[in-house]
Amino acid sequence: MAGKDYYGILGVSKKATAKEIKQAYRKLARKHHPDVNPGDKSAEAKFKEINEAHEVLSDPEKRKKYDQYGENWQYADQFDKAGRRQPSRDFSAGGTTFDFGDIGGEGFGSIFDSILSGLGGRRARRPQRGRDLEYPVEVSLEEAYRGATRMLETQVEEGCPSCRGEGCPTCAGSGRVMRLKRLEVKIPPGVRDGSRVRIVGKGGPGYSGGASGDLYLVISVKTDKRFRRTGDDLHVEVPVSVLDAILGSEVQVPTIEGKRLALKIPPETQNGKVFRLAKQGMPHLGGNTKGDLLVKVQVVLPTKLSEREKELFRELKAIRA
């Protein structure tokens, strides 16, 4: 297989599963992303290669063609048609003999162009939809709660202006070129770690009249120091003194919105007791409901007791004996 080694670019074997390919792509995309390496042209070029390799290997049909034809996989259908119509024929205009096993020495695009030129024909491109793109985005838990916006700088695929998608030396016969594009996107409230937010029509543009692909924001939510998330519920711990736990009290509970809620702690509350505050958790992605806030009591033992305080505890111990 001549040309670019997409498996090598992603660092996976030819027998890699779809899951392994996706994991390798995400890891490399985060490492070489233009936002992480501002002004680094080599990282920009690597990011372009990574996206190109993932676009092919993540699609079972494209991957099958690539495994057979190399980086000229996009001409496979045209080649098959031409091969079925004129198998191993010596065409008069140039005498090009084409055999199915000859792929690899000369680029497939060049061979196919020679066949069509020998027939006096013109290579016709069918409308083809643009590829879907993925873009990793990291948000805080608060941004996941409220929603957020991001200004992205991503590689966008366009039809080659020199040949209008027909294929030329400028685009290496692919009919497509890449350029950087800035795009403002909205991240909806309720996203989770691993959520994929679809931005319709903002992926790779189609060519020969094909529709544009979609852009998928792959969300990772940063760990929060105060709250732990499980689904749409949030968990928080509040410190309570021994006396308040024994006699009962009212404590202030922080919420993801930034306000505090009063929670009544009944007498004789045990350490680790959990109270549920309804609809104070995360919003459900794409819905109108919210999860709950689960408040865990953390009883704090007193320190640096005076002799009088110790005496009172000894008296209490004697009473309880």
Buried (B, 14 or more C-beta within 10 A) or exposed (E): BBBBEBBEBBBBEEEBEEEBBBBBBBBBBBEBBBBEBEEEEEBBEBBBBBBBBBBBBBBEEBBEBBBEBBBBBBBBEBBEEBBEEBEEBEBEEEEBEBEEEEBEEEBBBEBBBBBBBBBEEEBEBEEBBBBBBBBBBBBEBBBBBBBBEBEBBBBBBBBBEBBEBBBBEEBBBBBBBBEEEEBEBEBBBBBBBEBEBEBEEBBBBBBBEBBBBBBBBBBBBEEBEEBBBEEBBBBBBBEBBEEBBBEEBEBEBBBBEEEEBEBEBEEEBEEEBEBEBEEBBBBBBEEEEBBBBBBBBEBEEEEEEEEEEEEEEEEEEEEEE
